[in-house]
Structure formats: structure tokens, C-alpha cells
């Protein structure tokens, strides 16, 4: 699990997300020298979640961290968002 998370963190730290898009199960499995199916089965056994589910959770966590850090914005203020939501 630690190597899996490390592989995902390294993907984003290198900036590959901007160029290549979201990491795939195949990408992470190849970085860990495992087959995608074996990786997913192993993670499912250890965590109860598939590799794809864990990748999605990591993506959500990365997005939250970027928004909380204040360096990025979604383009609208909270007030504008609320007014759009109510209309």
C-alpha cells in the first residue's frame, strides 16, 4: 500500500498529471512491476477497495489539497457559487 501511494504521489509531484492526464491502474502496476489485475486483487484484499477506487480517492485528496492551499481557485467566489446554485 505504501508503494502504491508513493507511486501516485510521485506521479503528481513530477507534474505528469498535467501532461498525461489521470494515472491509470496500468501505469501504477507497471511502476510497481505487477500486473494490473494482481495489483487490484492485492489492494482489494488489503483495503477492500480496488486499485481504481484508490486512485480516485487519491485524486480527490490531491484536488482538495490544491484548493485548501489557496494557490488554486475554482474561478468563482463562495458568494457567486451560492448565487449560481440557487438559480
C-alpha positions in Angstrom: 0.0 0.0 0.0 2.9 2.4 0.8 4.5 1.8 -2.6 1.1 2.3 -4.3 0.6 5.7 -2.6 4.2 6.6 -3.2 3.8 5.9 -6.9 0.7 8.1 -7.1 2.4 10.9 -5.2 5.4 10.8 -7.4 3.2 11.0 -10.5 1.7 14.3 -9.3 5.0 15.7 -7.9 6.6 15.2 -11.3 3.7 17.0 -13.0 2.7 14.1 -15.1 -0.9 14.8 -14.3 -0.8 17.9 -16.4 0.7 16.2 -19.4 -0.6 12.7 -19.3 -3.9 13.1 -17.5 -5.0 10.9 -14.7 -2.9 7.9 -13.7 -4.3 4.5 -14.7 -4.2 1.2 -13.0 -1.9 0.0 -15.8 0.5 2.9 -15.1 0.7 2.3 -11.4 1.0 -1.5 -11.9 3.9 -1.1 -14.3 5.7 1.2 -11.9 5.4 -1.5 -9.2 6.3 -4.3 -11.6 2.9 -6.0 -11.1 0.1 -7.0 -13.4 -2.9 -4.6 -13.2 -5.2 -7.5 -12.2 -2.8 -8.7 -9.5 -2.4 -5.2 -8.1 -6.1 -4.6 -8.0 -6.7 -8.0 -6.3 -4.0 -7.4 -3.8 -5.3 -3.9 -2.9 -8.9 -5.3 -2.7 -7.7 -7.9 -0.3 -5.8 -5.4 1.9 -8.1 -2.4 1.8 -11.5 -3.6 0.5 -11.1 -1.2 -2.5 -9.9 -1.8 -6.0 -6.9 0.0 -7.4 -9.1 2.2 -9.5 -11.1 3.2 -6.4 -7.9 4.1 -4.5 -6.7 6.1 -7.5 -9.9 8.1 -7.5 -9.7 8.7 -3.7 -6.1 9.9 -4.2 -7.2 12.3 -7.0 -9.9 13.7 -4.8 -7.4 14.2 -2.0 -5.0 15.9 -4.3 -7.7 18.2 -5.6 -8.8 19.1 -2.0 -5.2 19.8 -1.0 -4.8 22.2 -4.0 -7.9 24.1 -3.2 -7.2 24.3 0.6 -3.6 25.5 -0.1 -5.1 28.7 -1.6 -2.7 28.6 -4.6 -5.5 27.5 -6.9 -9.1 28.5 -7.3 -12.2 27.2 -8.9 -12.8 30.6 -10.6 -15.7 31.8 -8.5 -16.1 33.3 -5.1 -18.2 31.5 -2.5 -20.9 34.2 -2.9 -21.0 33.7 -6.7 -21.2 30.0 -6.3 -24.1 30.2 -3.9 -26.0 32.5 -6.2 -25.4 30.2 -9.2 -26.5 27.2 -7.1 -29.8 28.9 -6.2 -30.6 30.0 -9.7 
